[in-house]
Amino acid sequence: MQIVTVAKGPFEGQKPGTSGLRKKTRVFMEPGYLECFVQSVFNAIGGAKGKSFVVGGDGRYYNREAIQSILKMAAANGASHVIVGEGGLLSTPAVSNLIRQRGTDGGLVLSASHNPGGVDADFGIKYNIANGGPAPEHITAGIFEQTQSITSYATLEAGDVDLGTPGTSVLGDMTVEIVDPVADYLALMEKLFDFDRIAALFSSGFTMRFDAMHAVTGPYARAVLEERLGAPAGTVVNAVPSEDFGGGHPDPNPVWARDLMQEMMSDTAPDFGAASDGDGDRNMIVGRGIYVTPSDSLAVLAANAHLAPGYSAGLAGVARSMPTSGASDRVAEKLGIGSFETPTGWKFFGNLLDAGKVTLCGEESAGTGSDHVREKDGLWAVLLWLNILAVTERPVAQMLQDHWSEFGRNYYSRHDYEAVPAEAAQAVMDRVAGNLTGLPGTTSAGQTVSAADSFSYHDPVDGSVSENQGLRISFKDGGRAVLRLSGTGTEGATLRVYLEQYAGPDDDHGLDPEAALADVRAALLDITDLENLIGRTEPDVRT
């Protein structure tokens, strides 16, 4: 074992991360930077001695080198066993599943999620706990505290481990097990869904396009959709993981998955379209000629999950992040099950899932999942949609129309203002926060504010409180606006604006979403003075 001393302060001035650490790749490549964070994780969890872990990532630039460093550090810190995906690849939901199935003490996920990859792009790392989910706030706070004073890390002077050959080897006193990254995940999916019925759907001539965006889901989607379910070869496109995601942006939304969107809106569109992100935990669902918002997707899945074998007994409850529309709340009310609103961040769903209070969860950022793991799961969401379509024999557009006719429609849109100077973004938040108590009233845009607050979450399981989780403004006619500063970027700040307008079951459901949301947007701009404060009139991404 070797103890490497570092200059104090590699994390000086950095704020605690809510979902691990994300920085530019070249920052992670600086001597000791990655290692100090990993050592801080080990220190914060009471050491690694005798513990077992899962390690894997999305294959972005520096993934393999980082894994080699982590393995040597784990061995030097006394870990007993580490499971690694072949080639260093494991999707985030696959990591969660392996932690749970193999009973490890936790895992390290190497990814910057939907952010671009490459030597001049982004890299990230986060720690998942023994339930398979992201570390809760008390652990992330402990990790951050360790980073503020760390001066050394332990490593092993040894050669690299062969990540490309499945099997077990020894590194110091620690065993390293290289596993097929897909096998255990596929076995889990077979338990949840009626694969025979989905296979029959494809045999009937049903067509699909899945865009893996040159990211980690490619091998999973090919193994499940094409090899196991019999979808025609070529159903999965951009299926080979790339260190820079083919030069693209692996975020499954209509902007970055524009080729898929154009195909799905064309006269020759397949029946069903889907995409997943860099580490495989997000999804986009598209029907022929129609895009499904993440909020609508969660609601439709909640209303129809019982059609899949894994959920045939019904749902315990449904949870959504606060910025996600209230569409799933109406489904939960009709089903007579619990409905929960949490801050953004999958870790907030963990307690609810572990306590059996909910079965399905969803976030506004295209993340959907269930109690099968403790992460959102892009391919799982696609398979649940396929199972539902196979049983109902209805196209996606009809599924949505029928759902809106029963529950009403929550028109919804997210506007992302990316790389905004931090001071300008904070000025927008401060302006609204400073006026919250005076907001109820009528804006110059003609909207009447019925309520406004800074969202605080009181965990019903452990009693913890998470404050300042976003600003909510509700309007009397069923409209709502939400503002959040996101921590997923690596430059400046990302200001996210969420707009929502409810139309009842008997109202018009055929409006253009941006037109339906025009009054809410005008009211928000009036309240925030956003355009003047950040110097922009349009968002970078509108979904």
N, C-alpha and C positions, 0 to 999 in steps of 0.2 A: 504494500500500500504506500502511496505517495501523498503527502499533504502539500498542496500548492497554495502559496500565499499570494493574495491579490491586493492591488491598491484599493484602499477603502473608498467606497462610494460609487461602484459601477451603476447603482440605481438611484443615485442622488437626485432629488428633485422630482422623481417619478411618483405618480399617484398610485394607490393600490388598484389593481385590476379587478374587474368584476367577473371576468371569465378567463383568467390566466394572464399571460403576458404576450402582447403583440407589438412587434417593432419591425423595422426594416431588416431584411435578411443580413445585410452587412453588419448591422449592430450585433446580431446573434453570433456572427462569425468572429467578432472581436475576442481576443484571448480572455477566457475566464467568464465571459458574460453569461452564456448558456449554463455553464457549470455552476456559477454562483446561484443562479435561480434554482437549479435542480437541488443543490445542496440546501438551499433555503427551504425547499419543499420537504426534504428528508428531515431537516431539523424541526420543522413545524409539526410534523406528524409523530414526533417522539423517536425519530431515527428509523433506519431501514433494517436494522439487525433482525434476522430471522423472518423477514417479511417477503411476500411474493407480489409481483406486479405484472401488468400488461403494458407493453410499449408498442406504439405504432403510429403511423401518420398518413397524410394524404399524398405523399410522394412528391411534394414540391421541392424546389431547390434547397439543398442542405439537409434534407430529411435523413438520408443514410448516415451522413457524418455525425449528425446530432444523436442518432440512436447509438452509434458506437461509443460516443462520449458518455451517454447515459448508462449504458451497460457496464462500462468500466467503473463508473462512479457507484452504481448500485452494488457491484461486487466489493468495492473498497469499503462501502458503508455497511457491509455485512448481510445484504439481501440473500435469501436462500434460492430463489427461483424467479426467472423473468420469462414471460411469454412474448414473442415478437412475431408479427405477421411476416410471411415470406416476402423478401424484397423490401422489408420495412413498411409494407402497406397494411393498413387496417382502417376501415371507415370508422367514424366516431361511434355510430350505433353498434358496430361489430366489437369495438373495444369494450363498450358497456356490457354487451352480451357475454364476452369472454370473462370479464371480471366477475359477473354474476354466476356463470356456469361453472367456472373453475374455482370459485371461492377465494380469489386473490384479495390482498389488502387494499388494492387500488390500482391505478394506472396512469400513465403519462401519454397524453394525446398531442401529437406534433401537427399543428395546423394553424392557419390563420383563416379558417373557414372559407368564406366566399371571397376573400381578398385575393388579388392577383399574386402569382408566384414568380420567382426568378431571383437572380442575384441582386437586382436593383428593385425588387418588389418586397413582398411581405413574408414574414415567418411568425410562428406563434407556438406556444406550449401551454397546456393547462393540466391540472391534476384532477383526476376523478377518484372518488372515495369507494369504499367496499360495496356500496349498493349499486355501483355502476354509474352514478350520476356525478355531475360537476360538484366540486368542493363547495360546501355552504360558506356563508359569510364569515363565520368564526374561524374557519380554517384558512380562507384566503387572507383574512386579516393577519393571522399568524404568520403566513408566508411573507406577506408584505413587511411585517415587523422584522423578520429575519433578514430580508434583503437590505434593510437600513443599516445593519451593523456587521454584515458578513465580511470576513477578511481572508478566508481560506476555504478550500474544498478538498475532499478526499477522492483519489482516483487510483486506478490500478495500472501499473506499467505492463502492458500486454498487447499482443497483436489483435487485429480486428477479428470479429466474429463473422463467419460466412452467413450472411443473411439470405442467400439465395437457395439454400438447400434445407428442406424440411428435416427435422430431427433434433436431437439433443446433444449439446456439447457442454464443456465445463470452462468457466472463466473464473480463475482463482478457486474459491470454495463455492461458487454459485453456479447453478445449472441454467443454461439458456436453451429454451425450447422454441424452435422455429416452426410455425404452424401455417397450414393453408388458411389464408385470410377469409375465404368465403365459406368453407365447409360448415362450421358451427352456426353461422348466420343463416345459411340455406336451410339447415335442419330446423331451426326455430321458425322460419317462415312457413315450412311445410306443416307445422303444428297449428298455425293460426289461420291458414287460408285453404280453401277448397281448390287445390291445384288441378284436380281432374276437371272441374267445371271451367276453370280459367283456360286450361289447355283446349277444352272443347270449344270455347269462345274463339280462340285463335284458329282452330281447325275449321270453323264455320266461315272463315274469310274475314274476320275482324282484323283491322289493320291498326298499327300503332307506330309511333316514332318516339324513341327515348333518347334525349341528348344528355350524354354523360359529361359533356363539357371538358373532355380531356382530363378528367379528375378521377378520384378514387372509386366512384361508383361504377365505372365502366366494367371492370371484371365481375362485380356482383350482378349487374344488370344482364350481362351476357350469359352468365351461368344460370340465372334464374329464368329470365324471359325467353332467351333463345334455346338454351340447352335443356332446361328442365320443362318449360311450359310449351315449347315448340313454336314460338314466334319465328317468323321467317328471318333468315340471316340478313343482317342489315337493319333490323328493327332498332338496334342500339347503334347510335352514331357517336363519333368522337369518343370511342370506348377505351382507347389506350391512354393510361395516365401519363402526363407529361410534367416535367419539372417546372414549366412555366405555363401549364394549362393551354398549350398550343398558342401561346401569345394572347390568350383571351382573358376574360374576367369571369371566373367560375361562380357567378351569382345567378341562380335560376329565376329570372324575372323577364318581362317582355322586352326590356332594353338589351340586356346582355345575352339573352337567348333569342335574338331577333330572327335568326334563320329558322328556328323551329316555329316561331310565331308566324312568320310569313308563310311557311308551308301549311300551318293549321288554318290560316285564313284564306287559303287559295281554293280554286275550284277542284283541285286534285288532292285535297287534304285527307289524311288518314282519319280513322274514326276517333283516335285518342292520341294525345300528345303529353309528354311529361319530360321533366329535366330535374337534375340534382346538382348540388354544388360541390365545392372543393373537397370537403371531407365527408360528404354523403349524408348529412343530416337534414338538409333542406330539400324542398320539392316545389315544382311548379306543375300545375294541372291545367291542360287546355283541351277543350273539346273541338270538334269540327266547327269552326266559325265562332268560338266563344272562349274567352279566358275566364278561369275560375279564380276568384280572389282567395287568398289564404283563409280569410274569415269565413267565406261561403264554403270552402272545402271542409273546414272543421265542422261546420254546422251540418252539412250533408252527410259526412261520415258519421257523426254522432246519431243522426236520425236513422241511419241505415246499417250501422255496424253489426247489428244482430244477424244480418244475412251471411256473415262470415263465421265459420265454425268456432274460432277463438273467442268470439263475442256473442255467441248464440244465447247465453244466459242473461244478456242485457248489460248495461253499464252501471257502475256504482255512482258515477258523477262525471262531470266535464269541467275542465279548468281552461281558462284562457288568460293570456297576458292582458294587462289593462288597455293597451292601445288597440288590441284586436276588437273587431266590431262585436256588438251584442247578439249577433245571429245565433250563436250556440246557446246563449242563455234561454232563448225562446224554445229551443228544442228540449233543453233540460227541464224547463218548466212543464212542458207537455208530457214528457216521459215521467215526471214526478221524481226526478233525481237531483242530486246536489249540483250547484253551479258556483264556481269560484273564479274570482278575478285577482290575479297576482301581478307583481312587477314583471317586466321583461327580464328574461334569463331563466334557462331551463332548470337551474338549481332550485328555484322556488316551487317547482312542481314536485320535487323529490319527496318532501314530507307528506304531501297529499297522496301520492302514489303509494308510498310505503305504509301509510295508515289505512289504505284501502278506501279512501274517500272519493277517488276519481279513477276512471279507466282511460279516458282520452284527454289529451292536452294539446293546445295549439298556441302559436305565437303569430304576431302580425308579420314577421319576417320570413314567412314561408316555411316555418317549422311546425310539424305535426308529429304526434307520437302517442304511444299508449303504455300500459303497465308491463309490456313485454321486455322493455329495457328502461333505463333511466336517462335517455337522451332522445331528442327528436330523431326521426328516422325517415329519410327521403324515399327510399325504395319501398319500405313498409307502407307508406301512404299510397304509393302508386298501386301496390298489390291489393290494398283494401278497396281502392276505387275499381280495379279490375274485377274483383270478386263481386262487388255490388252490381256492376254493369252486366256481368255474366248472369246473375240471378234475375235482375229486373228486365233485362233485354231492352233497355231504353238508352238512347244516346245521351251524352253529357248535357247537351242543351235542354233536352226534355227533363232530365233529372233536376236541373236548376229551376226551370219554369214550374214544375210540379212542387218543388220545395217552396218557392216564393208564394205560390198560390195558397199554400197551407200555413206558412209562418210569416209571410211578408218578406220584403227585401231590404237589407241594409246596404245601401249604396256606399261604397267605400273606396278610398284612394290614399296612398302614402306618397308624400313628396319628400325626397331626400336632397338636402343642400349639403354637398360634400366639401371637405377641405375648406371650411369656413374659418377665418381667423378666430381663434378661441375667444378673444375679447368680444368680438362682434356677436358671436353665437350666444355668449353668456349675457350680453346686453339685452338680447331678445327675451331670454328667460327671466332676467331680473325685472324687465319692464312689466311682464305679465304677473310674475310673483308678487311684485310690489303693489299691484292693483287688484289682487284677487278679491279682497273683501268689498271693493267698490264695483266689481264687474256686473253683478246682477242688475239688469236694466236693458235698454234698447240701444244697439249700436247704430252708427250712422248708415250702416248697410241695411238697416231695417230688421235685424234679427234680435229677438228678445232673449237675453241670457237668463237661464233659470238657476244655474249653479256653476260654481267654479272653485277648484281646490288644487292643492298639491297632493298627489296621491300618496297615502301611507298604507302599508300592508301589515295587517296583524295576522300572523300565522296561526291558524286555528289548531295546529298540532302541538307546536312547542312554545307558542305564546310570544315569539320574537316579533319585533317591530322593525320594518324597513321604511324609512321616511324619504321624502323628496324623490319619488320614483316617476315623476312626470307631471305635467300640468294639464288638468282637464277642464274643459269649458263646455257646458251643456246648454242647448237652446230649447225653447218651449215647444217647437214644432217637430221634435225628434231628431234634431241635428246635434252633432258633437264634434269638437276639435280637441286634439291632444298634441302637446309639444314635448319632445324629449331630446336630450343630448345623448348621442350614442358613443359608446366606448370601443366600437369595433374597427375604427379607422386608425391609421398610423401617422396621418398628417392633419394638423389643425383639428377642427371639430366637425362632426356630422350632426346637423340639425335635422331632426325628423319631425314632420308634420303629418298628422293623421286626420282625415276628414271623413265624416260619417253622416248619413241621412237616412232615416227609416221611412219606408213606405209600407203601409199595411197590406194584408192579403188582397184587398179589393182595389188597391191603388194601381197606378200605371207602373209596371215593372220593366218597360221597354225603353226607358230613357237612357241616353248616353250618360255614363257615370259622372263625367266631368261637368256636364250640364246640370245633372241632379244635385251636384255638390257645389255649384257656383255660389249660392247664397252663403253657405257655410264658410267657403274660402274667403269671400269678400268680408264677412264679419271678422274672421280671424286676422286678416291683414289689417283691418281697421284697428283691432284691439292691440296687435303686437307691433305695428309699424315695421314689420319684418323687412320689407323690401328696402326701406331707407337705411335700416341699421346694418344690414349685411351687404347692401349694394348689389342685389340681384333681383330680377323680376321673375325668373323661372327656376325651378329645381333642376338639379343634375339628372335625377332619376324620378320618374313618375310611374307608379304602379298601382 
